[in-house]
Every structure is written in structure tokens, then in C-alpha cells.
């Protein structure tokens, strides 16, 4: 099978040297993300396109390639192509009809031919011949040049001809890492995950920084979202997850800062800590998911005061976005189901936050704080690569289900939408429990049974199992069955 990949339009209009560099970066990225699919898979850059060729004809391989191409930044569109040597018009017409005749019945269609090379016929001549042949053999079809139901596209390159299949949209944007490195401040909600995606799509190597306010369960949930974003959209490059225990900072603020200023001071402290993390990761900017007016404290006056806590550029890709459009985007990129299950951790946000912070007043409040805590929490931060997150869980989780004689019960920790779309098919009893409730609800379960945790990607189930085992539970392990519809 063969796929033709077209670069995003913003790449094609750049200078020759920049276009060449971007094209080669995208080609190398595709080689990395497609490497595990098939050993006989080749990616070749041809200036105006990239060709992905695979010797396998398995449908699962085909679908995996399509999924990877759809999630790789820098691609405008891609399509599967069927290639053969150039031949007589009649032979080519029979070949095209074999693929399209049934599809165009009682539909409108148009034939588009593009050529590269020297030939004794024009593109229009072949278009007219093919169109006439298809009409002759399928009288219910109609030719419609503007907005047809089906567009039959052929590309002639020297002495070969390609029949182009359905065009599938790519992410657009630029290949990673053609833009500078950034650090995204992750809370695990809709906003931060979408903001991170937007910078990944634009070709920025996007590391994740998490300020832990809600304990281990919150951190595990955010790790899963970050791992998902990396696995799906930026796996071509190593990405770091930095977890900063912000409990000492929060305690300092709660005991010393005026109630109305707490929110602004907290965010300023986060920017200070993120800036120091950025020095370590050589990041050029900080990314947040704030949108103007989304909550009462997100005013221009407040944001201006917050940004003055750092000299590093702070970028807010969602600054004018409506909440619903952010949620819709989260659904499209696959983070909605994860984000909406994460509880809000807002213990520091005051009941009546200031909406027009005064810089001098904020500085006066900050004079009460122990600023050395910033260096302390950053120094003690946990830095993991995305690959390490999955590997560590895999290595540390003890798979005990084969050794346990206790009756086994599966705990399905996926979201309701995932369970409905891909239900488990098993003879074992199944308990449905959102992942963020596992740590608190597990103690209520019958300890005479052995519990097998299950999730789609295997990352969250391993993390939750690890936390339970570290808490002293020996009747829990990971379910590795494949019986999902």
C-alpha cells in the first residue's frame, strides 16, 4: 500500500531552504512514529510530497498508518494511492471503473488529472475520456465540475499513474521541533490540554509542568492526559513531565496573604517556579490555558500583574476562546473524556478574588512570603520523560493475577463514553469505577476477591495499581485481557 502526504500550505510558501528543512524534519518524524508498525515500511521525501510505502496489505496496518498520519503535525492532507504503469486510455478507463463505477451510481462526479512529465496527450483529454467512459457504463451518474459528490483524482508522474483515494485532513501546523521549545502549565482540565495541543500542532516541542495541589490521585490523572497528548501527537520527540509539589507554597500563601489576593499571588508563584523549570529545559516561553473573562479573576488587569512575575514570555493560545469551543476541541483531540473526570482543586482561590489587582498591593502581600520556597520546590521537582511514565508503571506493577487463588473481578476505570463505545466482553464480573475514585473506593471492596484494573491504553490502570500496591493492597493487579468489542 502507498500513501501520498502533502505538506501544510504554510510550509510550501516558505523559501526553498526553509521548505526543504521542514520537509526533511516531517519525513524524519514520520519515520519515527511509523517505525513500529511494519519493518517493510518506507518514507520518502519528494519535495512536493512525501510518500509512505508499506509492503503489507493488512487492514489493521492500513488503519494504524492512517491514524498516525492524521495525528502528525505539519500535514495538510494525505490519501492512499494505487499505482500502475501508464497505458492506453481504454485500459486506464477499465482500471478506474473497477474502483469507482459502483460508488458513482446516482451520484455526481468529476475527474481531475494532474501530470508531471512529457506526454502526447493533455490532462483535459484524459479527463474527458474517463468521464465519458464512466457515464457510458453507469448512466445514472452525472458529471458536475463544481462541488461534485465524488472527485476522481489521478496523478501522472512520468510513466506511472496514481489513482488517489479519499483525501483525509491532517493536523496542519508545522512539524516538531521546527519552532522553539515551550513549557505548558498543566492542570489536567480542558483548557490546559487544548492549549498544549495547539502548541504541539504548531511545531513547538511542548514539555509539561504540573503543580501538585490535589495529591497523588490528581497527579496520576494529569500524567495520563500528558502521556496521551505525547503518545498521540508528539511521540516523534522526547518530552518531559515535571511535577512540582506546591503544598509548601500553598500553605505559605494561605497563612500569610490577604484572601482577595491569593489567586493572583498563587499564579505569580507558579510562573516563577515554571520559569526556573524552563531554564533547565531550555524553554523559550510558558503556555497557559487562561481565557479572558472565563472566570472572574481572569481579567486583563490581573493577567498583566501575573505576567510581571517573570521575564519569560507567557503565551495564552485560548485567550479569546469560548468555553464551549474549548470543550469541543478537547473532544476532537481526545482529551475531553479524561479532563472532565478530574475534580477541581481550588482550595487557594478566594471566595471574592480581586478582579483588578494592584501591582504594589500584590508586591506588599508577597513581601510576607518565604521566596526561598520557590527554589526548594523546584529543586525537589520530579522530572520524568513520557516514555518513563509508562515504563516505570510497567516495571513496578506486579502482575499477580496468575498466582492469586481468589475470585477475580475486573474494575473498568475508563470513562462512561469509552465503556459504551468499546464494552468489555468477558466471563468475569466487572465493576465500573472512574479512575479518580479508585484510591478512595477500593477500601470498600470485598477483600476476599482479587481485582484486575483495566483501561484502554494500559497506562492509567498500571499507575492506579501501583498506588494501591504501595498502599499495602496485595489483591490488585492489571487486567491484560484483549476481549474488548
C-alpha positions as CSV (number, residue, x, y, z in Angstrom):
1,X,0.0,0.0,0.0
2,X,1.1,3.6,-0.6
3,X,0.1,6.9,0.8
4,X,0.8,10.4,-0.6
5,X,1.3,13.1,2.1
6,X,1.0,16.8,1.3
7,X,2.8,19.4,3.5
8,X,0.8,22.2,5.2
9,X,0.3,25.2,2.9
10,X,2.2,27.5,5.3
11,X,5.3,25.3,4.7
12,X,5.0,25.3,0.9
13,X,5.1,29.1,0.6
14,X,8.3,29.4,2.6
15,X,11.7,29.9,1.0
16,X,13.3,27.0,-0.7
17,X,15.8,26.4,2.1
18,X,13.2,26.6,4.8
19,X,10.7,24.4,2.9
20,X,13.5,21.8,2.4
21,X,14.3,21.8,6.1
22,X,10.7,21.5,7.2
23,X,10.1,18.7,4.7
24,X,13.0,16.7,5.9
25,X,12.0,17.2,9.6
26,X,8.5,16.0,8.8
27,X,9.9,13.0,6.9
28,X,12.1,12.0,9.8
29,X,9.2,12.4,12.2
30,X,7.1,10.1,10.2
31,X,9.8,7.5,10.1
32,X,10.0,7.6,13.9
33,X,6.2,7.3,14.5
34,X,5.7,4.7,11.8
35,X,8.8,2.6,12.7
36,X,6.9,0.1,15.0
37,X,4.1,-0.6,12.5
38,X,6.0,-2.7,10.0
39,X,9.6,-3.5,9.2
40,X,9.0,-3.1,5.5
41,X,7.7,0.5,5.7
42,X,9.5,3.3,3.8
43,X,9.1,7.1,4.0
44,X,10.5,9.2,1.1
45,X,10.5,12.9,0.7
46,X,10.0,14.1,-2.9
47,X,9.9,17.9,-2.5
48,X,6.2,18.4,-3.3
49,X,5.0,15.4,-1.4
50,X,6.1,12.6,1.0
51,X,5.4,9.0,0.0
52,X,4.8,6.3,2.6
53,X,5.1,2.8,1.2
54,X,4.3,-0.4,3.1
55,X,4.6,-4.0,1.7
56,X,1.9,-5.2,4.0
57,X,-1.8,-5.2,2.8
58,X,-3.3,-6.0,6.3
59,X,-6.3,-3.7,7.1
60,X,-5.1,-3.2,10.7
61,X,-1.7,-1.9,9.4
62,X,-3.5,0.4,7.0
63,X,-5.7,1.8,9.7
64,X,-2.7,2.4,12.0
65,X,-0.9,4.3,9.3
66,X,-3.9,6.4,8.7
67,X,-4.3,7.2,12.4
68,X,-0.6,8.2,12.7
69,X,-0.7,10.4,9.6
70,X,-3.8,12.1,10.9
71,X,-2.1,13.0,14.2
72,X,1.3,14.2,13.0
73,X,1.8,18.0,12.9
74,X,2.8,19.5,9.5
75,X,0.5,17.5,7.2
76,X,-2.2,19.3,5.2
77,X,-3.8,16.2,3.8
78,X,-3.0,12.6,2.8
79,X,-4.5,9.9,0.7
80,X,-4.0,6.3,-0.2
81,X,-2.9,5.8,-3.8
82,X,-3.0,2.9,-6.2
83,X,-0.2,3.0,-8.7
84,X,0.3,1.3,-12.1
85,X,2.3,2.0,-15.3
86,X,0.8,4.4,-17.7
87,X,-1.2,2.7,-20.5
88,X,-3.8,3.3,-23.3
89,X,-6.8,5.4,-22.4
90,X,-9.2,2.4,-22.7
91,X,-7.1,0.2,-20.3
92,X,-6.9,3.0,-17.8
93,X,-10.6,3.6,-18.0
94,X,-11.3,0.0,-17.2
95,X,-8.9,0.2,-14.3
96,X,-10.6,3.4,-12.9
97,X,-14.1,2.0,-13.4
98,X,-13.2,-1.1,-11.3
99,X,-12.8,1.2,-8.3
100,X,-15.4,3.9,-8.9
101,X,-18.3,2.6,-11.0
102,X,-20.4,1.4,-8.1
103,X,-19.7,4.4,-6.0
104,X,-20.9,7.0,-8.5
105,X,-24.3,5.3,-9.2
106,X,-27.0,8.0,-8.9
107,X,-24.3,10.5,-7.8
108,X,-22.4,13.4,-9.3
109,X,-18.7,13.2,-10.1
110,X,-15.8,15.0,-11.7
111,X,-12.5,13.6,-13.0
112,X,-9.3,15.6,-12.2
113,X,-6.0,14.7,-13.8
114,X,-2.6,16.2,-12.9
115,X,0.5,15.4,-14.9
116,X,4.3,15.8,-14.4
117,X,6.5,15.0,-17.3
118,X,6.1,14.9,-21.1
119,X,3.2,13.1,-22.7
120,X,1.4,13.1,-26.1
121,X,-1.9,14.0,-24.5
122,X,-3.3,16.7,-22.2
123,X,-4.8,16.3,-18.8
124,X,-8.1,17.6,-20.2
125,X,-8.2,14.9,-22.9
126,X,-7.8,12.1,-20.3
127,X,-10.4,13.7,-18.0
128,X,-12.9,13.8,-20.8
129,X,-12.2,10.3,-21.9
130,X,-12.5,8.8,-18.4
131,X,-15.7,10.8,-17.7
132,X,-17.3,9.6,-20.9
133,X,-16.3,6.0,-20.2
134,X,-17.8,6.1,-16.7
135,X,-21.1,7.7,-17.9
136,X,-21.4,5.1,-20.7
137,X,-21.1,2.3,-18.2
138,X,-23.1,4.0,-15.4
139,X,-25.9,6.0,-17.0
140,X,-27.4,7.0,-13.6
141,X,-24.3,9.1,-12.7
142,X,-23.8,12.7,-13.7
143,X,-20.8,14.9,-14.3
144,X,-20.7,18.0,-12.2
145,X,-17.5,20.0,-12.2
146,X,-18.4,22.3,-9.2
147,X,-18.9,20.6,-5.8
148,X,-19.5,17.0,-7.1
149,X,-20.4,14.2,-4.7
150,X,-17.2,12.4,-5.8
151,X,-13.9,13.8,-7.1
152,X,-11.9,11.1,-9.0
153,X,-8.3,12.3,-8.9
154,X,-5.4,10.8,-10.9
155,X,-1.8,11.9,-10.8
156,X,0.6,11.0,-13.7
157,X,4.2,11.1,-12.9
158,X,6.4,10.4,-15.9
159,X,5.3,6.9,-17.0
160,X,3.3,6.0,-13.9
161,X,-0.2,6.9,-12.9
162,X,-1.7,7.0,-9.5
163,X,-5.4,6.8,-8.5
164,X,-5.8,8.9,-5.5
165,X,-8.2,7.7,-2.8
166,X,-10.2,9.6,-0.2
167,X,-8.4,12.8,1.0
168,X,-8.0,12.8,4.7
169,X,-7.2,16.0,6.6
170,X,-4.1,16.3,8.7
171,X,-3.4,18.5,11.7
172,X,-1.8,21.3,9.6
173,X,0.7,23.3,11.5
174,X,4.4,22.6,11.5
175,X,6.5,19.5,12.2
176,X,8.1,19.2,15.7
177,X,10.6,20.8,16.6
178,X,10.7,23.5,13.9
179,X,9.6,26.0,16.4
180,X,11.1,26.8,19.8
181,X,10.6,24.8,23.0
182,X,7.8,25.8,25.4
183,X,6.6,24.6,28.8
184,X,2.8,24.1,29.3
185,X,1.4,24.6,32.7
186,X,-0.9,21.6,33.2
187,X,-3.9,21.4,35.5
188,X,-5.5,18.5,33.7
189,X,-8.6,20.4,32.7
190,X,-10.0,21.2,29.3
191,X,-8.1,24.5,28.9
192,X,-4.5,23.3,29.6
193,X,-4.8,20.2,27.5
194,X,-6.2,22.1,24.5
195,X,-3.6,24.9,24.9
196,X,-0.8,22.3,24.9
197,X,-2.2,20.7,21.8
198,X,-2.3,24.0,19.9
199,X,1.5,24.5,20.5
200,X,2.3,20.9,19.6
201,X,0.3,21.4,16.4
202,X,2.3,24.5,15.6
203,X,5.6,22.5,15.8
204,X,6.8,23.5,19.3
205,X,8.4,20.9,21.5
206,X,6.0,21.1,24.4
207,X,7.1,19.9,27.9
208,X,4.6,19.7,30.7
209,X,4.8,21.3,34.1
210,X,2.3,20.2,36.8
211,X,1.9,22.0,40.2
212,X,0.5,19.4,42.5
213,X,-2.3,20.9,44.7
214,X,-4.5,17.8,44.9
215,X,-2.4,14.9,46.0
216,X,-1.3,11.7,44.2
217,X,-4.7,11.0,42.5
218,X,-4.6,14.4,40.8
219,X,-1.0,13.9,39.6
220,X,-1.8,10.4,38.2
221,X,-4.7,11.8,36.3
222,X,-2.7,14.7,34.8
223,X,0.1,12.3,33.9
224,X,-2.4,10.3,31.9
225,X,-3.5,13.3,29.9
226,X,0.0,14.4,29.2
227,X,1.0,10.9,28.2
228,X,-2.0,10.8,25.9
229,X,-1.0,14.1,24.2
230,X,2.6,12.8,23.8
231,X,1.6,9.4,22.6
232,X,-0.9,10.6,20.0
233,X,0.6,13.9,18.8
234,X,4.3,14.3,19.6
235,X,5.8,10.9,20.1
236,X,8.4,11.6,17.5
237,X,10.4,13.5,20.2
238,X,11.2,13.0,23.9
239,X,9.1,15.2,26.2
240,X,9.5,15.8,29.9
241,X,6.8,15.8,32.6
242,X,7.8,17.9,35.6
243,X,5.8,17.5,38.8
244,X,6.3,20.2,41.4
245,X,4.9,19.7,44.9
246,X,3.3,23.1,45.6
247,X,2.0,22.2,49.0
248,X,4.6,24.4,50.9
249,X,3.8,27.3,48.6
250,X,0.1,26.9,49.1
251,X,0.5,26.7,52.9
252,X,2.6,29.9,52.8
253,X,0.0,31.8,50.8
254,X,-3.0,30.6,52.9
255,X,-1.4,31.6,56.2
256,X,0.1,35.0,55.1
257,X,-1.7,36.5,52.1
258,X,-5.0,38.5,52.1
259,X,-7.9,36.5,50.9
260,X,-8.7,38.6,47.8
261,X,-5.1,38.4,46.5
262,X,-4.5,34.7,47.0
263,X,-5.3,33.7,43.4
264,X,-3.1,36.3,41.8
265,X,-0.2,35.6,44.2
266,X,-0.5,31.8,43.6
267,X,-0.3,32.2,39.8
268,X,2.7,34.6,40.1
269,X,4.4,31.9,42.2
270,X,3.6,29.3,39.6
271,X,5.1,31.4,36.9
272,X,8.3,32.0,39.0
273,X,8.6,28.2,39.5
274,X,7.8,27.4,35.9
275,X,10.5,29.9,34.8
276,X,13.1,28.1,36.7
277,X,11.9,24.8,35.2
278,X,12.2,26.5,31.8
279,X,15.8,27.3,32.4
280,X,16.5,23.6,32.9
281,X,14.6,22.5,29.8
282,X,15.8,25.5,27.7
283,X,12.3,26.7,27.0
284,X,11.6,30.0,25.3
285,X,8.1,30.5,26.6
286,X,5.4,29.4,29.1
287,X,2.0,28.3,27.9
288,X,-1.2,28.6,30.0
289,X,-4.9,27.8,29.2
290,X,-6.3,31.0,30.5
291,X,-9.1,32.8,28.6
292,X,-10.1,36.3,29.2
293,X,-13.3,36.6,31.4
294,X,-13.8,32.8,31.6
295,X,-13.7,33.2,35.4
296,X,-14.0,36.5,37.3
297,X,-10.2,36.6,38.2
298,X,-9.1,36.2,34.5
299,X,-9.1,39.9,33.7
300,X,-6.6,41.8,31.7
301,X,-5.6,43.8,34.8
302,X,-4.9,40.6,36.7
303,X,-3.1,38.9,33.8
304,X,-0.9,41.9,33.4
305,X,0.1,41.8,37.1
306,X,0.6,38.0,37.0
307,X,2.9,38.2,33.9
308,X,5.2,40.7,35.6
309,X,6.4,37.9,37.9
310,X,8.6,36.6,35.2
311,X,10.7,37.9,32.3
312,X,9.9,34.8,30.3
313,X,7.3,35.2,27.5
314,X,3.8,33.9,28.7
315,X,1.6,32.7,25.8
316,X,-2.2,32.1,26.1
317,X,-3.5,30.5,22.8
318,X,-7.0,30.3,24.2
319,X,-7.2,33.9,25.4
320,X,-10.3,34.8,23.3
321,X,-11.9,31.3,23.0
322,X,-15.3,30.5,24.4
323,X,-15.5,27.7,26.9
324,X,-17.7,25.5,24.7
325,X,-15.3,25.8,21.8
326,X,-12.5,24.7,24.1
327,X,-14.5,21.7,25.2
328,X,-15.4,20.9,21.6
329,X,-11.7,21.0,20.7
330,X,-10.9,18.8,23.7
331,X,-13.4,16.3,22.4
332,X,-11.9,16.3,18.9
333,X,-8.4,15.7,20.1
334,X,-9.4,13.1,22.6
335,X,-8.8,14.7,26.0
336,X,-12.4,15.6,26.9
337,X,-13.2,12.3,28.5
338,X,-10.1,12.4,30.6
339,X,-10.3,16.1,31.6
340,X,-13.9,16.1,32.7
341,X,-13.3,13.4,35.3
342,X,-10.6,15.4,37.1
343,X,-12.1,17.1,40.2
344,X,-11.4,20.8,40.7
345,X,-8.6,21.7,43.1
346,X,-9.3,25.3,44.1
347,X,-8.6,25.5,47.8
348,X,-6.4,28.5,47.3
349,X,-8.9,30.5,45.2
350,X,-10.6,33.0,47.5
351,X,-14.3,33.5,47.7
352,X,-14.1,37.0,46.4
353,X,-10.9,37.3,44.3
354,X,-9.7,40.7,43.1
355,X,-10.7,41.5,39.5
356,X,-8.3,44.5,39.2
357,X,-5.1,43.6,41.0
358,X,-2.9,46.5,42.0
359,X,0.8,45.6,41.5
360,X,2.0,47.5,44.5
361,X,-0.6,45.8,46.7
362,X,0.4,42.4,45.4
363,X,4.1,43.1,46.0
364,X,3.2,44.1,49.5
365,X,1.5,40.8,50.1
366,X,4.4,38.9,48.5
367,X,6.8,40.6,50.9
368,X,5.2,38.4,53.6
369,X,6.1,35.2,51.8
370,X,9.2,33.0,52.0
371,X,10.5,33.2,48.5
372,X,13.2,30.6,49.1
373,X,10.4,28.0,48.9
374,X,10.3,28.5,45.1
375,X,13.9,27.3,44.8
376,X,13.2,24.5,47.2
377,X,10.2,23.0,45.5
378,X,11.8,23.3,42.0
379,X,14.9,21.6,43.3
380,X,12.8,18.8,44.6
381,X,10.7,18.5,41.5
382,X,10.2,15.1,39.9
383,X,11.3,15.1,36.2
384,X,10.1,12.2,34.0
385,X,10.2,11.5,30.3
386,X,6.9,10.5,28.8
387,X,8.3,7.1,28.0
388,X,9.5,6.7,31.6
389,X,5.9,7.2,32.9
390,X,4.7,4.1,31.0
391,X,7.8,2.1,31.6
392,X,8.0,2.8,35.3
393,X,4.5,1.7,35.9
394,X,5.1,-1.4,33.8
395,X,8.2,-2.3,35.7
396,X,6.9,-1.6,39.2
397,X,3.4,-3.1,38.9
398,X,3.5,-6.7,40.0
399,X,1.1,-8.8,37.8
400,X,-0.2,-11.2,40.5
401,X,-3.4,-12.4,38.9
402,X,-2.0,-15.7,37.7
403,X,-0.7,-16.5,41.2
404,X,-3.8,-15.5,43.1
405,X,-6.4,-18.1,44.0
406,X,-9.0,-15.5,45.0
407,X,-12.1,-15.0,42.7
408,X,-11.2,-12.4,40.1
409,X,-13.2,-9.2,39.4
410,X,-12.4,-6.6,36.7
411,X,-12.5,-2.9,37.6
412,X,-13.1,-0.9,34.4
413,X,-11.7,2.5,35.1
414,X,-12.5,4.0,31.7
415,X,-14.9,6.9,31.2
416,X,-18.6,6.2,30.5
417,X,-18.2,7.1,26.8
418,X,-15.3,4.7,26.3
419,X,-17.2,1.9,28.1
420,X,-20.2,2.5,25.9
421,X,-18.2,2.6,22.7
422,X,-15.9,-0.3,23.4
423,X,-17.5,-2.6,26.1
424,X,-15.6,-5.4,27.7
425,X,-16.6,-8.9,26.7
426,X,-15.6,-11.2,29.5
427,X,-16.9,-14.0,31.7
428,X,-15.6,-12.3,34.8
429,X,-17.6,-9.9,36.9
430,X,-17.0,-6.2,36.0
431,X,-17.2,-3.2,38.3
432,X,-17.3,0.2,36.6
433,X,-15.4,2.8,38.6
434,X,-13.9,6.2,37.4
435,X,-10.2,6.2,37.8
436,X,-10.2,9.2,40.1
437,X,-12.4,7.3,42.6
438,X,-10.3,4.1,42.7
439,X,-8.0,5.2,45.6
440,X,-10.9,6.2,47.9
441,X,-13.4,3.5,46.9
442,X,-11.1,0.5,46.9
443,X,-11.1,0.2,50.7
444,X,-14.9,-0.5,50.5
445,X,-14.5,-3.6,48.2
446,X,-14.6,-7.2,49.3
447,X,-11.0,-8.1,50.2
448,X,-11.7,-11.8,49.6
449,X,-11.5,-11.1,45.9
450,X,-8.7,-10.2,43.5
451,X,-9.2,-7.1,41.4
452,X,-7.9,-6.5,37.9
453,X,-7.8,-2.9,36.8
454,X,-8.5,-2.2,33.1
455,X,-8.1,0.9,30.9
456,X,-7.8,1.4,27.1
457,X,-4.1,2.3,26.9
458,X,-2.9,0.4,30.0
459,X,-1.1,3.4,31.4
460,X,-3.7,4.6,34.0
461,X,-4.5,1.0,35.1
462,X,-0.8,0.5,35.9
463,X,-0.5,3.8,37.7
464,X,-3.5,3.1,39.9
465,X,-2.4,-0.4,40.6
466,X,1.0,0.8,41.6
467,X,-0.5,3.3,44.0
468,X,-2.8,0.7,45.6
469,X,0.1,-1.8,45.9
470,X,2.3,0.9,47.5
471,X,-0.6,1.5,50.0
472,X,-0.4,-2.2,51.0
473,X,-3.1,-3.9,49.0
474,X,-1.9,-7.2,47.5
475,X,-5.2,-8.2,45.9
476,X,-4.9,-5.9,42.9
477,X,-3.1,-6.1,39.6
478,X,-3.6,-5.1,35.9
479,X,-6.0,-6.8,33.6
480,X,-4.3,-7.6,30.3
481,X,-7.1,-9.4,28.5
482,X,-7.9,-8.4,24.9
483,X,-11.6,-9.2,24.9
484,X,-12.9,-5.7,24.1
485,X,-15.6,-5.3,21.4
